Amino acid sequence: MLAGLLVLAACSSDANDTNENTAASSDDTEMTTGASSGSMNGTADPAAQTFGDACSAVPADGAGSFDGMAEAPVATAASNNPVLSTLVRAVTEANLVDTLNGTQDITVFAPTNDAFAAVPADTLDAAMADPSGLLTTVLTYHVVPGQLAPDQLAGEHETLEGDTLKIKGSGDSFTVNGSASVVCGNVPTANATVYIIDGVLLPPSN
C-alpha cells in the first residue's frame, strides 16, 4: 500500500512539472509574440518615412495624421487631411472616390489647397463643370500605377490618364513636370503612397 502511495505521489509530481513547463512555455510564447508585435509596430512609423517642409502642416494626431492616413485607403485618408480638402472635393465631384480607394498599389501626387487656389479661376471652374470629362482627365493624370519609393521617383511614369509624368530630383528634393515640387513626400496610406505637391498638373494633351 505504501508503495502504491509513493507511485501516485511521483505521478502527481510529474504531472505538476509538466503543467508548469507547459504554462512557462505558453508564457514564453506570449512574451515572444508580444515582443515581435511591438518590434514591428516600432519600425512601422508612418511619420518617420516622410520628408518635406510641408509635412509639418499635417495634423500630429487623429485621422488626418500620418498614423491615421496609413490606416485608410487613399481617398478616405486625403479627406481626413485638411491640407487636401480641395483635392478631395474635386475627387468627389469626379466620382473617383471608390476608384481610388479600391485600386491597390498606386502613387498619388496630391496638390495642396494652395496649389488649386493658384489655378486660374476660369480653368478650375471649367474642370469642375465637366466632372466626368476634363476633371477626371486632370485628376487621373496625378495617379501612377505602383507604389513609388523616393528612390524610384526620378524618371518618366505613365499615369492612369495615359500621358507621362516627368520627375527630376533625388533625396528629398523632387520636381514634377518642372512645374510642381514635392513638399511632403512618401506618405503611406492603406493602398497608396502619396506625394503632396505645390502645383496642379495638366496633361500635355490639355
QUIHUZI-V68734 format. One record per pair of residues at least 24 apart in sequence whose ideal C-beta (glycine too) atoms are under 7 Angstrom apart, sorted by the first residue. I is the first residue (numbers start at 1). GAP is how many residues later the second one is. D is the distance in whole Angstrom. If there is no record, write none. Layout:
# QUIHUZI-V68734
I;GAP;D, I;GAP;D
This chain:
# QUIHUZI-V68734
46;24;4, 46;142;5, 49;137;5, 49;139;7, 50;134;6, 50;135;7, 50;136;5, 50;137;6, 51;121;4, 51;134;5, 51;135;6, 52;120;6, 52;130;6, 52;131;5, 52;132;4, 52;133;5, 53;130;6, 54;129;4, 54;130;4, 54;142;6, 55;129;4, 57;26;5, 58;25;7, 58;126;7, 66;121;7, 69;118;6, 69;120;5, 70;118;5, 70;119;6, 71;119;6, 72;117;6, 72;118;6, 73;28;4, 73;116;6, 73;117;5, 73;118;5, 74;26;5, 74;27;7, 74;34;6, 74;115;4, 74;117;6, 74;118;4, 74;120;7, 75;25;4, 75;26;5, 76;25;6, 77;112;4, 78;32;6, 83;29;5, 83;30;6, 84;26;6, 84;28;7, 85;28;6, 86;27;5, 86;30;4, 87;24;6, 87;29;7, 90;38;7, 90;45;6, 90;49;6, 91;48;6, 93;35;6, 93;38;5, 93;42;6, 94;37;5, 94;38;7, 94;41;5, 94;42;5, 94;45;6, 95;36;7, 96;40;7, 96;43;6, 103;88;7, 104;87;5, 105;41;6, 105;42;5, 105;86;7, 106;37;6, 106;38;7, 106;39;6, 106;41;7, 106;85;7, 106;86;5, 107;37;4, 107;39;6, 107;40;6, 107;41;4, 107;85;6, 107;86;5, 107;88;7, 108;34;6, 108;35;5, 108;84;5, 108;86;5, 109;33;5, 109;67;6, 109;86;5, 109;88;5, 109;92;7, 110;84;5, 110;85;7, 110;86;5, 110;87;7, 111;86;6, 111;88;6, 111;89;5, 112;71;7, 112;84;6, 112;86;6, 114;84;7, 115;82;7, 115;83;5, 115;84;5, 115;85;5, 116;84;6, 119;81;5, 137;24;6, 137;66;6, 137;69;7, 138;64;6, 138;65;7, 141;60;6, 141;62;5, 142;59;6, 147;45;7, 147;46;4, 148;45;6, 150;35;6, 150;36;6, 161;42;6, 163;40;5, 163;41;6, 163;42;6, 176;25;6, 177;24;6
